[in-house]
Amino acid sequence: MAPHPPSLVSALFSFPNPVNETSARLVAGVVAVLAVVAIAFQQGWILPVLAYGFVARALTGPKLSPLALVATRVVTPRLHIAHRYSPGPAKRFAQSIGAVFTTTAALLWYLAGLHTAALALAGIIAVFASLESGFGLCVGCKFFYLGMRLGIVPPSVCENCAPYVT
């Protein structure tokens, strides 16, 4: 019996594995700039935009994120450099952390009126995205690998992560 092709829903909610680091760093650079603009100019409307991007990337990879689509399909293919790749599950975890921070920031801004707290969370996103973009240091990925080392994340979640865990 032939294997069934993935359903449209499972294809939509899949995440790339491995992830092209060039694309990830490009996306992170734009996220960092947007977070800094939100903070510097007190622009709360940017927070739900950032939240949407993180949620879309966490759920579907680049498929529903305009920023990630431009990075993966337009910019990265035109860069004639050696691309590095990293395990998808760690990147998905990092996008999920970003989704929690930015969604919380948007809710704090719009529902609670706590602008300073919302911008503080945006500041954390700006720092983490800057580290990813500028140095290739994915803080969320490091927490994912720590979770694997501590046995919180089972090895079956990411068999390709072993070299990053030790």
N, C-alpha and C positions, 0 to 999 in steps of 0.2 A: 504494500500500500504506500503510495507516494505521500510525502509530508505535505501538510496543508500550508498554503501561503499565509503569511500574517494577515490578520484582518486590518481594515483601514484604521480602526481605533488603536490597535496595538502598534501599527506602523507609525501613527501620529504621535503616540506617547512613548516612542522609543527614544533612546539617547545615544549619540555616537560613541563608539568605543573602538579605537582610541580617539582622543580629541587632538586636533591640530593646535599646538601651543601658539602658533602665530596668530591664528584666528582668536583664540582665547585672550591673548594679550592685547589685540586690537580692540576687542569688545571692552575689556577691562579699562583700557585707556579712555574710551569715550564715557564709560560709567564714572570714572574718576573725575573727569572734567565736568560732567553734569552734576555730580554731587558737590563739587567745589562751587559751581555756579549757584546751586540751590542755597548753599550756606552763605556765600559772599553777598548775594543779592536778595536773600530772604524770599526765595521763590518756591513756595510750597507746592505749586502745581507740578514741579519736576518730580516730587516724591512718588506720586502714583505712576508716573511714566517709568521711573526706575523700577518700581514694584512690579508693574506689568512685565517689563523685560526680564526680570529675575524669575518670576513665576513661569513665564512662557518658556524660558530656557531650561528651568528645572524640570518642567513637565515634558517638553518636546524637543529639547536641544535647540537647534537654530530654526526649526520649522515655523514657529509662530512669532519669532522675534525679528522685527525688521532690522535692527542693528546687527544681530548675529547673521542674518541672511546676507546682508551687504558684506560683512567681514568674510564669511565663508565662501560666498559665490562670486563676489566681485573683486575685493581687494586682495585676499590671500592668494588666489590663483595667479594674480599678476605680479606678485613679488617673487623674484628669482633668487631665492635664498634657500638654504637647507632648512627644512621644517623638522621640528621635533614633535613627538607625540607623547601623550600621557594617558593613563587609564581613565576611561569615561566615568566610572562610578564615583571616583573622588571628585571629579569636576562637577558632577551632578549634585553631590552633597554640598559643595561650595556654593553652587547656584541656589540651592535650597536655603542655606544660611543667609545669603543675600536677600532672598525672597522674604524671609522672616524679618530681617532688619528693616528693609524698605517698606514692607507692608505695615509693620508696626509704626514706622516713622510717619507714613501717610495717615494712619488712623490717629496718631497723636496730634498731628497737625490739624486735621479736618474735624475729627469728632471730639477731641478733648481740648483743643486750643492750646496745647502744650508745644509751642513752636520751638522753644529752646531744646527740649528733650528730643523732638523730632530731628532737629538739625544736628544734635549730638550723635544720633544714630547715623545720619547721613555722613557725618565726619568719620565715623568708624568705617563706613563703606568706602569713603574717599581714600582712606589710608590703605585698606586692604586691596582695593582695586589698583591703587598706585603701585603697591608692592608687586602685584601680579603683572601689571603692564610694564613696569620699568625693570624689574629684576627677575621675572618669571617665578616669583615666590607666591604660591597659592596657599594662603593661611588656612582656608577651609579644607584644602587637601591634606594639610599637615594634621588637622584635627581628625580627619577621616582615617589617616594612617595610624594615629595614636589610638583611635577606637579599635582598629584591627589589632594593634600590638597588645592592647589591654583585654582583648577577647570580646569586646562589646559588638564589634562588627565581625560576623563570621567570615572565614576565608573564602567561602563559596560566593560571596557578594562580588569579590574582585580577585580572581585568580592571577591577574596580571599585576597586582599591586605589591606582591611579595618583595621585589627589589626596593620599593620605596618605604617599606615598613621597617626594615632593619636598620 
